[in-house]
Amino acid sequence: MELYSLTIHEIAKKIKSKEVTIREVLDSVYSRIDSLENKVNAYINLTKEYAYISADKLQKKLDAGEDIGFLGGVPIAIKDNMCIKDVKTTCGSRMLENFVAPYDATVIERLELAGAIIIGKTNMDEFAMGSSTESSYFKKTVNPWDITKVPGGSSGGSAASVSCDMAFAALGSDTGGSIRQPASYCSTVGLKPTYGLVSRFGLVAFASSLDQIGPFTKDVTDMAIMLNAIVGHDEKDTTSVNLDKIDYTKYLINDAKNITIGIPREFLKEGLNPDVKEAFDIAIDKLIKLGAKVIDVNLDYIKYSLATYYIIATAEASSNLGRYDGIKYGYRTDKFDNLLDIYKKSRTEGFGEEVKRRIMLGTYVLSSGYYDAYYKKAQKVRTLIINDFKRVFEECDIIALPTAPNTAFKMGEKNLNPLEMYLEDIYTVPVNIAGLPGISVPCGFCHFNMPIGLQFISSAFEEEKLLQLAYTYEQNTEFHKMKPNI
């Protein structure tokens, strides 16, 4: 078995027992990338020199008998909207094509403190705006299970890299499903943590009240390990919550008894692919056999989630992207007549179509005369959705839903109809609106062999419940062991 095909917990043991060297592990992963990258297009930028320097330092510590951390020597990929000092951070945009970050994001500091090796920056929808990783300025990432189809988005590069063993794990960001949806499409485990659990310092903002960093992994055990590395209070992030440290690996318990799962069945009718519905029903039956109790629940306001999300997210995006004006940093047009011309041409040439669309929508809903009618009303509905979840979690421990209503679609299929693309987020956006944690685990394949994801949602800061149920399901199924034939 090739080293790159192992999980984090498997390769970490081999490194610490000195069965393999860290350089051998790194060589294996980069060899895999060299053989597949021209097909998959998962990476915008590889950090080979940076990675091998880190590997040699860690190996010296290991040989000297020093602790190298629980991620010691494990190669990890990073979505290209998180800053790494002296490395380009492009956000998949021409606007930041040559921007070199002057500092590390907190999650990078924490991964390296745990001994991880950063191997590259993954491709993404421009400024994380999209559901297919087709809006990147640099390249279009494909789905390793079928290269004619999308990997999902906006963290498609991260999902694809883990799916076909081009990284042991990867970080993504999730604003409305951008970790969970590509995890579903690419058959990986993907988790969006509770808002405030993981520091956003050093993450280039899309929608600040919705964004959250989280991992992609090959299995649930690796997810618990990655969470241990990145979770924790950060004084540099004012939204970061100060909680007692939890060892998430202690909740890898193969037991679904005493867990009550709520299913909002009225949300599983219109627009749900029959193959996805069948896989979801089979998964729920499996959990019942494993001892879980299943009840029907009503989320009265969840049907307004998508409209609420696209008002709040575009409004915040419009505000956050106002800083890219061709003056301070980022892309600047070559030809201009005056200051206003610099602003106009730099933003016109620097941003792609999807980003421009969201800026215009966001500016509109924040404008005089429309603020109360759209943005203020959306924030009121957001509160209703939050309260809806709180009420339901008095009846159950976990809410189960499909991760996405469909499997991965063809490249270019939805580009002419943005609204159709936005509907792919229907089962994921409520989690971001309410600031809750959600995890996607592989639960089957459609009739043409494309992956399907199962989503679990819990109350805020109860990731341990998600991990226990996800681990139980995973240990009693084989889907996470299946790999794309690429």
C-alpha positions, 0 to 999 in steps of 0.5 A: 500500500502506498503511503499517500493512501493512508489516513492521518492516524495510520501515517502518524504512527508509522512516522513516530515509530520510525518505520518511515521518514517524514521525507518519504511521506512527503515524497509519496504525496508529491509524487501522487500530486505530480501524477494527478494534478494535470487531471484534477487541478486541485492546487493553485500553488505548491509549497515544496521548498517550504514543506521539505524544510519543515520535514527536515526540521521535524525529522531532526527533532524526532531523531533526537527523541523530541516530541514532534506533535500529534500531527508530526510530519503529516502533509496537509493542504490549505484552501487558498483564502487562508494566509501563510506568511511569505506565500501567495494567498490568491482567493482564486481571484485575479484581484489577489493574483500576486498578493503574498501574505505578511503573516500566518492565519491562526489555524496555520500556526496551530497546525504547525504547532501540532507538527503538520506540514503545509504542502500547498494552497488549493483551488477555490471559487473566487473569494469563496463565491460558488458551489462548483469551483468553476469561478476560480480565475486560475483553473477549474478543479474536477471531481476525481470520481468523474472528471467531467463533473464538478467537485462542488464548491467553494472548497472544491480543491481541498475536497478533491485533494483529499478524495484522491489522496493528494493530501492526508487532510485539507482545510476549507471554509464554509459560508453556506455549505462550502465544506460539506457540499464538496465533501458530499460530492467527492466522498470525504468527511467534511465538518463545518464547526460551530461559529466561533469555535475555530479562529477566523484570523487570517481567513480572507472574509466572504461573509463575516457572520457566516464564514467558518474554517473546517477540515476535510479528512478521509475518515471521522477519526482523522476529523477528531484529530484535526479538530484537536489541532485547530480549535481554541480561543484566539484573542486576535478574533473577536468572534472566537469563543473561550471554552474549555479544551476538549479531546475530540478523539475521546468521542469516537465511540461506536454507539448510537444508543441514547441518541435521538435523531430528528428528521424534518421530512417536509424539507425532503420532498421537492427537488430531492434526487431519488437516488439521494433520497434512497441513500438517505433512507437506507442510512437512517434505517441503518442508524435505527438498527444501531440503536438510534431513536428517530423522530419527525421534527418541524422546522417551520422557518427553514424554507426561508433559509436560502433567501435569507442567506443570499441577502445576508451573504451578498450584503456582507460580501459587498462590504468586505470586498469594498477594500479592493480598490486598486490602491492599497494592495491587489490588482490595479489596472494599467490604463486610467485617467483619474482616481475614479477610473482606477477604482472602476477599471481595477474592480471591473478587471480584477473581479470575475462574473460571480463576484460582481453579481454578488457585490451588486446584489449586496449593494442593492439590499444595503442601499437606501430604501431597500435596507429595511425591506431586504437586509433588516428583514433577513436578519429578523428571519435569521433570528426565527431560524435560530429559535426554530433550531433551539426548539427542535434540539429540545426534542432531539440530539441530532438533525439528519439531512442529505448534505446536498439535494443532488450528486455532482453535476456536469462542468458548465451545466449550471453556469447559465442559471445561477439560481439553479446553482444556488439551490444546491446549498438548500440543505447546508445554508441553514446551519451557517445562518444559525451558527451551528456545527454540521458534518457530512459523511459518505453514505452511498452512491447514485446509479451512475456511481457518484458519491452521496453525503449524509449530514448531521447537525447538532446544537452549538458547541456539541461537535462531540455528538456529531463525531460520535454519531458519524463515527458509529455510522462510518464503523458500520458501513464501507463507503469511506473506504472506497476510492475514485478510480483516476 
